[in-house]
Each structure stands twice: as C-alpha cells, then as structure tokens.
Amino acid sequence: MKVGVSFLTRNESLEETIKKIDESSADYIHVDMMDGVFVDEANYSVADFKKMFKNISKPLDVHMMVCSPNKYVKEFTKLKNVEYLTLHYESHRRPIDVINMIRHTNMKVGIAINPETKVSHIVPLLNHIDQVLVMSVKPGKGGQKFMNEILYKIETLKDIREENNYHYIISVDGGINDETAKLCKDSGADMVVSGSYVVLSDNYDEKINSLR
C-alpha cells in the first residue's frame, strides 16, 4: 500500500511540515488545491506551490478541488515533480476534455469522486485514467470522520479494473488512520492519503508505516 501525506492540517510552519514529509518514508506529498468555489475555503495558487516545493525531492500527487480545472493544467506543467494531476468529476461539464489536456503533458491523470458520486458516472472515463481518488469525506476540510459507506466503491473499481484490464490505481482520501487504512486495503485500495493522522504526530514514519 502506498501512502501520500497532505499538509492541510499541521502543527508547525508550512515549510517545516513539507520538509518533514519530504524526508519521511511517504511515497507522495499530496497537494490539495482549493479555490473557495468548488469547496468553501481557498488556499494556494500554483505560484505558491512553486515556491513551496522548489527544494523537495518526492513526487507530488496534486488534487485540484477547483472549478474549471482546465485553467490550471498548463500552469502545473511548470511545476517540477508532479506525477499525478487529479480533477474532480463534479468540477467540469466535460471532464474528458480536461483528461485529454492532462494526457498531452508528462503528468499522469487522476479523477476524484465525492462521497455522493456513484462509480457508474465515471465508468466511461476509466480507460483514460491513471488514478481514481475516492473521497471518504466531503472535500475541503481536514479532520473529518471516515465514511465507511464508500468501501463498496473501492471494491467496484477493483472489479472493473480486473474485468477490463485497466491500469488505474485506486486511492482513498479522508479520515485515514491505521484502522480505516486497513479497511481500504482489504477492499482493494492501492494508496491512501493521510493528513492529520501523520502530521499531528511526533513520528511521521511510524504513522506512515502503520498505514501500509
């Protein structure tokens, strides 16, 4: 099981938290971008991220919680280390257009679905996707409780992948701790994203290893 760590919640300065994630055993730094429209809060611009990550070595898993994600694709190509660029299915009238934009870059493409969105809505897109990000909380706020009812989505996505020989990874974001990570893994997830469980602890690696 791979682990991405997000820094939305933190104890220390932003710089210190990012440095500690970069030096940890995490597979990815998970980057939440919020525009204050698609979700209630706004946080950082791509220019801000450029400054934040200029000295990091880990790959970035970027999660765009934004309306009109097509506006940001070109900007993210200028950011080093972006492996996955993920848009929300709910954020664009024609998500396939944004997927194709990302496909023409050197970044891999992800699609995220909110807790209320059915897997059936994204089935036509799955052969174009490198990652499906299943939200196990409502997007935009840290520290929420994991929604067990999303576990069937992981199982469904795993079955669809096997039946069609697709190659996307299944990632889960929201309310992830050692117990909920095990539920995700047992359901067929390949990666979990954790924020407060890791970054509010005294030992990042201990917490990360407990998620695997």
PyMOL commands that set and color helices and strands:
alter all, ss='L'
color gray80, all
select helices_A, chain A and resi 14-22+46-52+69-71+73-76+89-91+95-103+119-128+148-164+178-187+196-199+204-211
alter helices_A, ss='H'
color red, helices_A
select strands_A, chain A and resi 2-6+28-34+60-65+82-88+108-113+131-135+169-173+191-194
alter strands_A, ss='S'
color yellow, strands_A
deselect
rebuild
show_as cartoon
